[in-house]
Amino acid sequence: MNHNNWKRLFPSKILSRGRDYFERDLVEILECDANFISAIVSGTDDYEVEVGFIGNEIDTISCTCPYADDGNACKHMTAVLYAWEQFSQGVMTEPASKKQPSLATSIDKLPEETVRKLLLEKAREDRGLRDKIILYASDYVSRHQKKSWENELRQLQKSSSIYEMGYVDEDDAFDYFTALIEFLNEKAEPLLEKGFLSDAYDLICAVYDQVNDMEYEDYGGLYDDLISNCQQYLRQIIDRSDMEQKQHFYHDLLTKCNGKLSFDNDDLWQDVLVTVFSDETFLKEILLLLEQALEGILYEENEIWIVWLVKAKADVMRKLHFSEAEISEFRKNYRHYS
């Protein structure tokens, strides 16, 4: 069997990252034979990969990571294929899961002092892990910690072509946006768990501001993934906030939108402002903003923008318990845009 045929299906950058994952022993084989392999690949999250073969050719391949969900070939796939290649050459004779217990089971068997020692050693090597541990143990986010995050963001920017050329090209986009997503998730999740909502909000704004109004080549939808993550975190922050915090976030988002809804505004701030707040006080203000935007539209204005406004107003009307007849009557005025 020619074990190199499958490599032609993947870009060299994806092969390189998959090889790195494989060599770092991040692939745990669940099932493997000449026609099929199933495995878990560890990283920021654990993802399941399955590959089916017919003869020497790949018949089916899938991964549960978001990048693969968008129809892309991912590094987790190539990591597993490197493991399959080793298996098919007779180097690996049985699934790794049969040879040794899982990581979770192994940790459960270790004495607390040993776990503490290993964690301390790893945290000294891994800045992200160290920051996460300190954050989970903290009662507040220190000024020093915030400054450290700002420096880390700047360093990510400097490491890509954006620092010199003002945009991220295709070669840099994968690394840049992957690093930003990992940075965001690594910091935002513990902030939310600890209830540091204002700090989480500021962090998300800082990440988004770094890529806003920037020219880029979106490598496999990673920019969209970053924006989606920002929006989901903002939704969680607002949902968990008390009324005073919600007022603060609402007015900050409104300020970012220059006090009105407009086609020229930034999509993220505007989407969150209109779709996330559910309290009646905010909904009435948002309804007024939507009505003002619709009153000011021009015939030649972007149709997608008008459709968005109409749908957004109908959704807000529904949240405010307008009758379906009232909503239908409103939509009739814009039926040529539906």
VOBA-1610 file (N, C-alpha, C; in pm, whole numbers, padded with zeros to 5 digits, always signed):
BEGIN
Met+00085-00120+00000Met+00000+00000+00000Met+00088+00124+00000Asn+00057+00222-00085Asn+00129+00347-00087Asn+00069+00440+00019His+00141+00456+00128His+00086+00529+00242His+00092+00680+00225Asn+00154+00728+00117Asn+00165+00872+00099Asn+00055+00930+00012Asn-00029+00844-00049Asn-00133+00894-00138Asn-00225+00992-00070Trp-00262+00966+00054Trp-00358+01051+00123Trp-00307+01192+00146Lys-00175+01208+00151Lys-00119+01341+00179Lys-00148+01441+00068Arg-00178+01390-00051Arg-00208+01479-00163Arg-00341+01553-00143Leu-00422+01504-00051Leu-00554+01563-00028Leu-00549+01685+00064Phe-00435+01712+00125Phe-00428+01817+00227Phe-00321+01920+00194Pro-00346+02048+00225Pro-00243+02152+00211Pro-00124+02122+00302Ser-00007+02165+00263Ser+00114+02136+00340Ser+00105+02190+00482Lys+00039+02307+00499Lys+00027+02367+00632Lys-00057+02277+00725Ile-00163+02217+00670Ile-00248+02128+00750Ile-00174+02000+00782Leu-00097+01949+00686Leu-00016+01829+00711Leu+00085+01854+00822Ser+00148+01970+00819Ser+00250+02001+00919Ser+00190+02008+01059Arg+00073+02068+01071Arg+00010+02078+01202Arg-00039+01942+01251Gly-00092+01863+01159Gly-00135+01729+01197Gly-00020+01642+01242Arg+00092+01654+01171Arg+00212+01579+01208Arg+00258+01618+01349Asp+00251+01749+01378Asp+00290+01798+01510Asp+00200+01739+01619Tyr+00068+01736+01595Tyr-00025+01678+01692Tyr+00004+01530+01713Phe+00031+01458+01602Phe+00059+01315+01611Phe+00187+01290+01691Glu+00292+01366+01662Glu+00420+01346+01730Glu+00416+01387+01876Arg+00321+01476+01911Arg+00305+01515+02051Arg+00212+01419+02125Asp+00175+01309+02060Asp+00095+01204+02123Asp-00043+01256+02166Leu-00104+01338+02080Leu-00235+01393+02109Leu-00347+01313+02043Val-00311+01201+01979Val-00410+01116+01913Val-00433+00991+01996Glu-00556+00968+02036Glu-00592+00846+02109Glu-00681+00761+02019Ile-00628+00648+01974Ile-00701+00560+01883Ile-00809+00484+01960Leu-00931+00491+01909Leu-01041+00416+01969Leu-01062+00284+01897Glu-01049+00286+01765Glu-01070+00165+01684Glu-00987+00180+01557Cys-00924+00074+01515Cys-00839+00084+01396Cys-00821-00053+01330Asp-00849-00059+01199Asp-00816-00176+01119Asp-00783-00128+00979Ala-00775-00219+00884Ala-00734-00182+00749Ala-00836-00094+00678Asn-00962-00096+00723Asn-01068-00024+00653Asn-01127+00093+00729Phe-01087+00110+00854Phe-01153+00214+00934Phe-01064+00254+01051Ile-01069+00383+01084Ile-01002+00430+01205Ile-01089+00535+01272Ser-01100+00525+01404Ser-01173+00621+01485Ser-01080+00665+01598Ala-01074+00796+01623Ala-00980+00845+01723Ala-01028+00976+01784Ile-00973+01008+01901Ile-00993+01137+01967Ile-00862+01214+01956Val-00872+01339+01910Val-00754+01425+01902Val-00771+01536+02005Ser-00674+01549+02092Ser-00680+01649+02199Ser-00613+01778+02154Gly-00661+01889+02208Gly-00606+02021+02179Gly-00674+02120+02270Thr-00720+02234+02213Thr-00801+02328+02291Thr-00926+02257+02341Asp-00983+02171+02255Asp-01092+02081+02292Asp-01059+01943+02235Asp-01138+01843+02275Asp-01122+01709+02219Asp-01218+01692+02102Tyr-01165+01642+01990Tyr-01247+01622+01870Tyr-01235+01478+01823Glu-01347+01425+01774Glu-01350+01287+01726Glu-01335+01285+01574Val-01247+01201+01527Val-01221+01185+01383Val-01250+01041+01344Glu-01320+01025+01231Glu-01345+00891+01176Glu-01306+00892+01029Val-01236+00787+00988Val-01193+00773+00848Val-01227+00633+00799Gly-01295+00626+00685Gly-01324+00497+00622Gly-01244+00482+00494Phe-01199+00360+00464Phe-01115+00335+00347Phe-01181+00230+00257Ile-01158+00246+00128Ile-01189+00141+00031Ile-01060+00115-00045Gly-01003+00000-00020Gly-00873-00030-00080Gly-00769+00067-00028Asn-00700+00131-00123Asn-00595+00226-00085Asn-00646+00369-00071Glu-00775+00390-00094Glu-00829+00525-00100Glu-00917+00558+00022Ile-00915+00686+00060Ile-01006+00734+00163Ile-01146+00743+00105Asp-01241+00677+00169Asp-01381+00681+00123Asp-01458+00791+00195Thr-01448+00796+00327Thr-01516+00899+00407Thr-01421+00949+00514Ile-01436+01076+00549Ile-01355+01132+00657Ile-01434+01244+00723Ser-01430+01248+00856Ser-01505+01351+00929Ser-01433+01386+01057Cys-01458+01509+01104Cys-01406+01556+01231Cys-01511+01646+01294Thr-01519+01644+01426Thr-01622+01721+01495Thr-01579+01864+01526Cys-01462+01908+01480Cys-01418+02045+01508Cys-01494+02144+01419Pro-01507+02271+01462Pro-01581+02371+01384Pro-01522+02395+01246Tyr-01390+02386+01234Tyr-01324+02409+01105Tyr-01368+02303+01003Ala-01375+02179+01047Ala-01420+02071+00959Ala-01570+02080+00931Asp-01646+02129+01028Asp-01791+02145+01008Asp-01822+02236+00891Asp-01730+02329+00861Asp-01749+02419+00748Asp-01704+02358+00616Gly-01670+02228+00619Gly-01632+02158+00496Gly-01484+02161+00464Asn-01402+02196+00563Asn-01258+02206+00540Asn-01184+02082+00590Ala-01070+02056+00529Ala-00980+01952+00577Ala-00900+02010+00693Cys-00897+01941+00806Cys-00837+01999+00928Cys-00714+01920+00973Lys-00641+01980+01067Lys-00519+01920+01120Lys-00550+01793+01201His-00672+01785+01260His-00707+01666+01338His-00718+01544+01247Met-00770+01566+01126Met-00779+01455+01028Met-00640+01403+00994Thr-00547+01496+00965Thr-00413+01450+00925Thr-00340+01386+01042Ala-00366+01434+01165Ala-00303+01372+01281Ala-00345+01225+01292Val-00474+01200+01270Val-00525+01063+01278Val-00472+00979+01162Leu-00460+01039+01045Leu-00409+00964+00930Leu-00261+00928+00947Tyr-00186+01014+01014Tyr-00048+00975+01046Tyr-00047+00855+01141Ala-00140+00853+01235Ala-00151+00739+01327Ala-00192+00613+01251Trp-00288+00628+01157Trp-00330+00512+01076Trp-00216+00461+00991Glu-00136+00554+00936Glu-00021+00514+00855Glu+00075+00429+00936Gln+00099+00472+01059Gln+00187+00394+01147Gln+00128+00257+01176Phe-00003+00254+01202Phe-00071+00127+01229Phe-00061+00033+01109Ser-00087+00085+00989Ser-00090+00000+00871Ser+00048-00051+00832Gln+00153+00017+00882Gln+00289-00029+00857Gln+00336-00129+00963Gly+00246-00159+01059Gly+00277-00259+01159Gly+00349-00207+01280Val+00368-00073+01288Val+00437-00015+01403Val+00346-00017+01525Met+00219+00007+01501Met+00120+00007+01609Met+00026-00110+01586Thr+00022-00202+01673Thr-00049-00327+01650Thr-00190-00330+01709Glu-00221-00235+01797Glu-00355-00231+01854Glu-00385-00089+01899Pro-00513-00056+01912Pro-00549+00079+01955Pro-00482+00117+02086Ala-00439+00245+02091Ala-00370+00293+02211Ala-00457+00282+02334Ser-00589+00295+02313Ser-00680+00291+02428Ser-00680+00154+02496Lys-00636+00050+02423Lys-00629-00082+02484Lys-00497-00102+02558Lys-00397-00020+02524Lys-00267-00038+02585Lys-00255+00036+02718Gln-00324+00148+02731Gln-00308+00229+02850Gln-00440+00294+02886Pro-00458+00330+03012Pro-00582+00395+03054Pro-00589+00537+02997Ser-00709+00592+02998Ser-00726+00729+02948Ser-00657+00827+03041Leu-00640+00950+02993Leu-00576+01053+03073Leu-00655+01080+03201Ala-00787+01090+03188Ala-00870+01118+03305Ala-00856+01007+03410Thr-00856+00882+03364Thr-00841+00770+03457Thr-00705+00772+03525Ser-00602+00806+03448Ser-00466+00812+03504Ser-00456+00920+03611Ile-00515+01036+03585Ile-00511+01146+03682Ile-00582+01106+03811Asp-00696+01037+03796Asp-00772+00995+03914Asp-00690+00902+04003Lys-00596+00830+03945Lys-00517+00734+04022Lys-00397+00797+04090Leu-00363+00921+04052Leu-00244+00985+04107Leu-00271+01048+04243Pro-00173+01047+04331Pro-00185+01118+04459Pro-00197+01269+04433Glu-00266+01339+04521Glu-00288+01483+04504Glu-00156+01559+04492Glu-00057+01520+04571Glu+00072+01590+04569Glu+00142+01574+04434Thr+00127+01457+04375Thr+00188+01434+04243Thr+00120+01519+04136Val-00013+01525+04141Val-00087+01609+04046Val-00045+01754+04062Arg-00033+01799+04185Arg+00007+01937+04212Arg+00146+01965+04155Lys+00238+01872+04174Lys+00374+01890+04126Lys+00378+01896+03973Leu+00306+01804+03909Leu+00303+01802+03762Leu+00238+01928+03706Leu+00131+01971+03771Leu+00060+02090+03725Leu+00148+02214+03740Leu+00220+02222+03849Leu+00309+02335+03872Leu+00420+02339+03767Glu+00476+02223+03736Glu+00581+02216+03634Glu+00528+02260+03497Lys+00409+02212+03463Lys+00351+02245+03333Lys+00313+02393+03326Ala+00259+02448+03436Ala+00218+02588+03436Ala+00338+02681+03423Arg+00452+02640+03473Arg+00573+02722+03457Arg+00620+02726+03312Glu+00586+02620+03238Glu+00624+02614+03096Glu+00520+02679+03005Asp+00395+02676+03049Asp+00282+02719+02965Asp+00218+02844+03026Arg+00240+02958+02961Arg+00190+03085+03014Arg+00037+03087+03020Gly-00027+03031+02918Gly-00172+03030+02916Gly-00230+02951+03032Leu-00172+02834+03060Leu-00218+02753+03173Leu-00193+02825+03304Arg-00076+02886+03316Arg-00045+02961+03438Arg-00148+03071+03464Asp-00179+03149+03360Asp-00276+03258+03374Asp-00414+03205+03412Lys-00451+03091+03353Lys-00582+03033+03382Lys-00591+02989+03528Ile-00485+02927+03578Ile-00484+02882+03717Ile-00494+03001+03812Ile-00415+03104+03785Ile-00417+03223+03869Ile-00555+03288+03867Leu-00616+03291+03749Leu-00748+03353+03735Leu-00852+03277+03815Tyr-00851+03144+03806Tyr-00948+03063+03881Tyr-00931+03081+04032Ala-00809+03112+04075Ala-00783+03126+04219Ala-00800+03269+04269Ser-00832+03362+04178Ser-00837+03504+04214Ser-00978+03548+04251Asp-00984+03653+04333Asp-01111+03714+04369Asp-01142+03834+04279Tyr-01046+03875+04199Tyr-01064+03985+04105Tyr-00952+03977+04000Val-00968+04051+03891Val-00866+04056+03787Val-00777+04176+03814Ser-00652+04151+03836Ser-00560+04259+03871Ser-00524+04344+03750Arg-00479+04465+03777Arg-00434+04553+03668Arg-00316+04491+03594His-00230+04423+03669His-00114+04358+03607His-00159+04249+03509Gln-00262+04174+03548Gln-00311+04067+03461Gln-00370+04124+03333Lys-00447+04233+03345Lys-00504+04297+03226Lys-00393+04348+03134Lys-00290+04406+03193Lys-00177+04456+03114Lys-00108+04341+03041Ser-00098+04228+03110Ser-00036+04110+03049Ser-00116+04063+02928Trp-00251+04067+02936Trp-00335+04028+02823Trp-00318+04124+02707Glu-00311+04254+02737Glu-00290+04353+02632Glu-00158+04327+02559Asn-00055+04296+02635Asn+00076+04268+02574Asn+00071+04142+02489Glu-00003+04042+02540Glu-00014+03917+02464Glu-00087+03939+02332Leu-00191+04021+02334Leu-00263+04054+02211Leu-00173+04128+02112Arg-00098+04223+02163Arg-00006+04297+02076Arg+00099+04205+02015Gln+00145+04109+02095Gln+00246+04015+02046Gln+00189+03927+01935Leu+00064+03885+01949Leu+00000+03808+01842Leu-00007+03890+01715Gln-00036+04018+01730Gln-00045+04107+01614Gln+00092+04123+01550Lys+00195+04141+01631Lys+00329+04161+01579Lys+00382+04038+01507Ser+00335+03921+01549Ser+00387+03797+01491Ser+00330+03769+01352Ser+00231+03847+01309Ser+00172+03828+01177Ser+00203+03947+01088Ser+00171+03933+00959Ser+00201+04038+00863Ser+00118+04163+00884Ile+00013+04155+00967Ile-00068+04273+00994Ile+00016+04385+01053Tyr+00117+04348+01129Tyr+00196+04448+01198Tyr+00271+04539+01100Glu+00312+04483+00986Glu+00389+04560+00890Glu+00307+04606+00771Met+00205+04528+00731Met+00136+04557+00606Met-00009+04599+00624Gly-00063+04589+00745Gly-00200+04635+00767Gly-00305+04534+00730Tyr-00267+04414+00693Tyr-00364+04309+00665Tyr-00299+04175+00691Val-00383+04072+00702Val-00333+03936+00723Val-00355+03858+00595Asp-00248+03810+00532Asp-00264+03735+00407Asp-00298+03590+00437Glu-00321+03513+00332Glu-00369+03375+00351Glu-00270+03290+00429Asp-00140+03313+00407Asp-00040+03233+00477Asp-00043+03255+00628Asp-00073+03379+00667Asp-00075+03411+00810Asp-00211+03394+00875Ala-00317+03396+00793Ala-00452+03401+00849Ala-00482+03283+00941Phe-00445+03164+00900Phe-00475+03045+00980Phe-00412+03058+01118Asp-00283+03089+01122Asp-00213+03101+01250Asp-00270+03214+01334Tyr-00295+03326+01269Tyr-00337+03446+01341Tyr-00474+03428+01407Phe-00573+03384+01327Phe-00707+03371+01381Phe-00719+03252+01476Thr-00645+03145+01450Thr-00644+03033+01543Thr-00591+03077+01679Ala-00483+03156+01676Ala-00424+03205+01801Ala-00520+03299+01875Leu-00590+03384+01799Leu-00686+03475+01862Leu-00802+03400+01926Ile-00853+03298+01855Ile-00963+03218+01909Ile-00919+03145+02036Glu-00799+03087+02033Glu-00748+03018+02152Glu-00728+03115+02268Phe-00676+03234+02236Phe-00656+03336+02339Phe-00790+03376+02401Leu-00890+03399+02316Leu-01022+03440+02363Leu-01085+03333+02452Asn-01087+03209+02403Asn-01148+03101+02480Asn-01076+03076+02612Glu-00944+03082+02607Glu-00862+03055+02725Glu-00888+03154+02837Lys-00918+03280+02799Lys-00938+03383+02900Lys-01086+03402+02935Ala-01174+03398+02833Ala-01315+03432+02855Ala-01387+03328+02941Glu-01359+03200+02919Glu-01432+03095+02991Glu-01412+03103+03143Pro-01289+03112+03193Pro-01275+03125+03338Pro-01330+03258+03391Leu-01321+03366+03312Leu-01378+03493+03356Leu-01529+03480+03376Leu-01595+03411+03284Leu-01739+03390+03297Leu-01771+03301+03416Glu-01694+03195+03432Glu-01719+03103+03544Glu-01702+03172+03678Lys-01606+03265+03685Lys-01581+03338+03810Lys-01678+03454+03829Gly-01754+03488+03725Gly-01848+03598+03736Gly-01786+03734+03715Phe-01667+03739+03653Phe-01600+03866+03624Phe-01652+03917+03489Leu-01776+03962+03488Leu-01845+03991+03362Leu-01791+04115+03292Ser-01763+04221+03367Ser-01709+04342+03306Ser-01572+04317+03246Asp-01492+04237+03315Asp-01359+04204+03264Asp-01369+04119+03137Ala-01464+04026+03137Ala-01486+03943+03018Ala-01531+04030+02901Tyr-01620+04125+02928Tyr-01669+04216+02824Tyr-01553+04298+02764Asp-01469+04353+02850Asp-01356+04433+02804Asp-01259+04349+02720Leu-01239+04224+02764Leu-01148+04135+02690Leu-01200+04108+02549Ile-01329+04078+02538Ile-01388+04048+02408Ile-01381+04171+02317Cys-01408+04287+02374Cys-01399+04411+02294Cys-01256+04432+02244Ala-01158+04402+02329Ala-01018+04421+02289Ala-00979+04326+02176Val-01024+04201+02186Val-00995+04103+02080Val-01060+04146+01950Tyr-01186+04184+01958Tyr-01257+04222+01836Tyr-01201+04350+01775Asp-01169+04447+01859Asp-01114+04572+01807Asp-00983+04550+01731Gln-00910+04446+01768Gln-00783+04420+01701Gln-00801+04378+01556Val-00913+04314+01525Val-00934+04267+01388Val-01038+04351+01313Asn-01105+04441+01381Asn-01209+04521+01319Asn-01149+04616+01215Asp-01220+04634+01104Asp-01175+04723+00996Asp-01040+04683+00939Met-01009+04554+00942Met-00882+04506+00893Met-00902+04425+00766Glu-00817+04446+00668Glu-00823+04365+00548Glu-00759+04230+00578Tyr-00818+04123+00527Tyr-00766+03991+00556Tyr-00815+03892+00451Glu-00743+03784+00440Glu-00788+03669+00363Glu-00839+03568+00463Asp-00970+03542+00464Asp-01029+03456+00568Asp-01001+03310+00537Tyr-00904+03254+00608Tyr-00861+03117+00584Tyr-00961+03020+00645Gly-01049+02965+00557Gly-01140+02860+00601Gly-01245+02905+00700Gly-01283+03034+00701Gly-01390+03079+00788Gly-01349+03104+00931Leu-01219+03113+00960Leu-01176+03132+01098Leu-01212+03272+01150Tyr-01213+03371+01063Tyr-01257+03505+01105Tyr-01403+03498+01152Asp-01486+03431+01074Asp-01627+03416+01112Asp-01641+03340+01243Asp-01555+03238+01264Asp-01557+03164+01391Asp-01523+03255+01508Leu-01425+03345+01488Leu-01387+03438+01593Leu-01502+03531+01627Ile-01567+03586+01525Ile-01680+03676+01548Ile-01795+03603+01617Ser-01820+03479+01575Ser-01926+03399+01638Ser-01897+03376+01785Asn-01770+03345+01817Asn-01732+03325+01957Asn-01751+03453+02038Cys-01711+03567+01980Cys-01729+03695+02049Cys-01878+03719+02078Gln-01962+03692+01979Gln-02105+03716+01996Gln-02164+03623+02102Gln-02124+03497+02102Gln-02175+03403+02202Gln-02133+03442+02343Tyr-02008+03486+02357Tyr-01962+03528+02490Tyr-02035+03653+02536Leu-02057+03749+02445Leu-02130+03870+02482Leu-02273+03835+02525Arg-02333+03741+02458Arg-02467+03698+02495Arg-02468+03639+02637Gln-02369+03554+02665Gln-02360+03495+02799Gln-02338+03602+02906Ile-02253+03699+02875Ile-02225+03806+02971Ile-02351+03883+03005Ile-02425+03922+02902Ile-02545+04003+02923Ile-02653+03921+02993Asp-02667+03795+02955Asp-02768+03710+03018Asp-02742+03692+03167Arg-02614+03692+03208Arg-02579+03669+03348Arg-02572+03799+03430Ser-02586+03912+03365Ser-02567+04041+03432Ser-02692+04084+03509Asp-02670+04165+03613Asp-02784+04228+03680Asp-02823+04352+03601Met-02929+04419+03642Met-02983+04530+03563Met-02883+04644+03550Glu-02809+04672+03655Glu-02711+04780+03649Glu-02602+04750+03547Gln-02554+04626+03547Gln-02452+04587+03449Gln-02508+04590+03307Lys-02632+04543+03292Lys-02694+04545+03159Lys-02706+04688+03107Gln-02742+04781+03194Gln-02751+04921+03153Gln-02615+04970+03103His-02511+04933+03174His-02376+04974+03135His-02339+04917+02998Phe-02362+04787+02979Phe-02327+04723+02852Phe-02413+04778+02737Tyr-02542+04801+02766Tyr-02632+04852+02663Tyr-02585+04988+02613His-02554+05077+02706His-02514+05212+02666His-02375+05212+02600Asp-02290+05120+02641Asp-02159+05110+02575Asp-02176+05063+02431Leu-02259+04963+02409Leu-02284+04914+02273Leu-02352+05022+02188Leu-02444+05096+02248Leu-02511+05204+02176Leu-02411+05312+02136Thr-02317+05339+02224Thr-02211+05436+02193Thr-02126+05386+02076Lys-02093+05256+02077Lys-02016+05199+01968Lys-02092+05211+01835Cys-02226+05216+01843Cys-02309+05231+01722Cys-02343+05378+01696Asn-02274+05470+01764Asn-02296+05614+01744Asn-02439+05657+01773Gly-02504+05585+01867Gly-02635+05624+01913Gly-02750+05590+01821Lys-02725+05516+01715Lys-02832+05482+01621Lys-02797+05355+01544Leu-02898+05297+01480Leu-02875+05181+01395Leu-02850+05232+01253Ser-02745+05181+01192Ser-02708+05229+01059Ser-02636+05120+00983Phe-02650+05121+00851Phe-02579+05027+00765Phe-02428+05043+00779Asp-02384+05161+00821Asp-02240+05189+00834Asp-02183+05141+00966Asn-02269+05101+01060Asn-02220+05055+01190Asn-02153+04919+01179Asp-02079+04886+01284Asp-02016+04755+01291Asp-02121+04647+01318Asp-02115+04538+01243Asp-02218+04433+01252Asp-02227+04371+01391Leu-02113+04343+01453Leu-02115+04271+01581Leu-02187+04352+01688Trp-02145+04477+01708Trp-02206+04558+01812Trp-02356+04576+01786Gln-02391+04599+01661Gln-02531+04622+01627Gln-02616+04497+01646Asp-02563+04382+01605Asp-02636+04255+01621Asp-02661+04225+01769Val-02558+04243+01851Val-02571+04214+01994Val-02669+04312+02058Leu-02658+04439+02022Leu-02748+04540+02078Leu-02894+04505+02052Val-02923+04462+01929Val-03062+04441+01888Val-03116+04305+01929Thr-03033+04202+01932Thr-03083+04065+01948Thr-03067+04007+02088Val-02979+04063+02172Val-02946+03996+02298Val-03028+04048+02416Phe-03051+04176+02424Phe-03122+04231+02540Phe-03269+04193+02534Ser-03320+04141+02644Ser-03458+04088+02645Ser-03549+04157+02746Asp-03496+04248+02828Asp-03579+04319+02924Asp-03665+04423+02852Glu-03786+04441+02900Glu-03882+04529+02833Glu-03828+04671+02815Thr-03758+04721+02915Thr-03704+04857+02907Thr-03614+04873+02785Phe-03525+04777+02765Phe-03434+04783+02651Phe-03509+04760+02520Leu-03601+04666+02521Leu-03673+04633+02398Leu-03751+04752+02344Lys-03808+04832+02432Lys-03882+04950+02386Lys-03788+05051+02322Glu-03670+05067+02380Glu-03571+05159+02322Glu-03521+05106+02188Ile-03498+04974+02181Ile-03450+04912+02057Ile-03555+04924+01948Leu-03681+04906+01985Leu-03789+04921+01887Leu-03790+05061+01829Leu-03769+05160+01913Leu-03763+05299+01865Leu-03644+05321+01771Leu-03530+05263+01805Leu-03412+05273+01718Leu-03438+05209+01582Leu-03506+05094+01582Leu-03538+05025+01457Leu-03635+05108+01373Glu-03734+05168+01438Glu-03831+05250+01365Glu-03763+05372+01304Gln-03672+05433+01379Gln-03600+05548+01327Gln-03512+05510+01208Ala-03450+05392+01215Ala-03366+05346+01104Ala-03449+05318+00980Leu-03568+05258+00999Leu-03655+05228+00885Leu-03712+05356+00824Glu-03741+05454+00907Glu-03793+05580+00855Glu-03688+05653+00771Gly-03562+05631+00803Gly-03456+05704+00735Gly-03397+05634+00614Ile-03448+05514+00579Ile-03388+05441+00467Ile-03423+05507+00336Leu-03332+05493+00241Leu-03353+05542+00106Leu-03385+05425+00015Tyr-03454+05455-00095Tyr-03497+05347-00186Tyr-03377+05267-00237Glu-03266+05338-00263Glu-03151+05269-00322Glu-03059+05207-00217Glu-03100+05212-00091Glu-03016+05159+00016Glu-03005+05005+00006Asn-02899+04951+00066Asn-02870+04809+00058Asn-02990+04725+00101Glu-03032+04634+00014Glu-03152+04555+00041Glu-03132+04461+00159Ile-03012+04406+00173Ile-02984+04315+00285Ile-03003+04388+00418Trp-02961+04515+00422Trp-02976+04594+00543Trp-03123+04616+00576Ile-03205+04645+00475Ile-03348+04668+00498Ile-03415+04540+00546Val-03380+04426+00485Val-03435+04297+00528Val-03399+04270+00674Trp-03275+04302+00710Trp-03231+04283+00849Trp-03313+04367+00944Leu-03336+04494+00909Leu-03414+04583+00993Leu-03557+04533+01012Val-03617+04489+00901Val-03756+04442+00907Val-03766+04318+00996Lys-03677+04225+00977Lys-03679+04103+01059Lys-03653+04137+01205Ala-03555+04226+01230Ala-03522+04262+01368Ala-03640+04330+01437Lys-03709+04419+01365Lys-03825+04486+01427Lys-03936+04386+01455Ala-03962+04294+01363Ala-04065+04193+01385Ala-04032+04107+01507Asp-03904+04072+01522Asp-03862+03991+01637Asp-03882+04068+01769Val-03846+04196+01768Val-03862+04278+01889Val-04010+04297+01921Met-04092+04319+01818Met-04237+04332+01839Met-04292+04206+01904Arg-04244+04091+01859Arg-04291+03964+01914Arg-04251+03951+02061Lys-04128+03992+02093Lys-04083+03987+02233Lys-04164+04082+02322Leu-04215+04190+02262Leu-04296+04286+02336Leu-04445+04249+02333His-04474+04130+02283His-04609+04074+02285His-04707+04149+02194Phe-04656+04204+02083Phe-04747+04253+01979Phe-04820+04133+01921Ser-04939+04154+01873Ser-05014+04044+01812Ser-04954+04009+01677Glu-04977+03886+01633Glu-04928+03844+01502Glu-04992+03927+01391Ala-05115+03972+01414Ala-05182+04057+01315Ala-05108+04190+01301Glu-05064+04247+01413Glu-04989+04374+01409Glu-04854+04356+01340Ile-04790+04245+01369Ile-04659+04217+01306Ile-04677+04197+01157Ser-04779+04123+01119Ser-04806+04098+00977Ser-04838+04228+00904Glu-04913+04315+00968Glu-04947+04444+00908Glu-04821+04528+00885Phe-04731+04527+00982Phe-04604+04599+00967Phe-04523+04544+00850Arg-04514+04411+00839Arg-04432+04349+00735Arg-04488+04374+00596Lys-04618+04399+00586Lys-04678+04424+00454Lys-04615+04545+00386Asn-04574+04641+00465Asn-04514+04762+00409Asn-04380+04736+00343Tyr-04320+04620+00375Tyr-04188+04587+00321Tyr-04188+04452+00251Arg-04306+04410+00203Arg-04317+04276+00146Arg-04228+04258+00022His-04198+04366-00049His-04114+04352-00168His-03967+04325-00132Tyr-03934+04331-00001Tyr-03799+04299+00042Tyr-03788+04159+00102Ser-03900+04088+00111Ser-03898+03957+00177Ser-03873+03846+00076
//
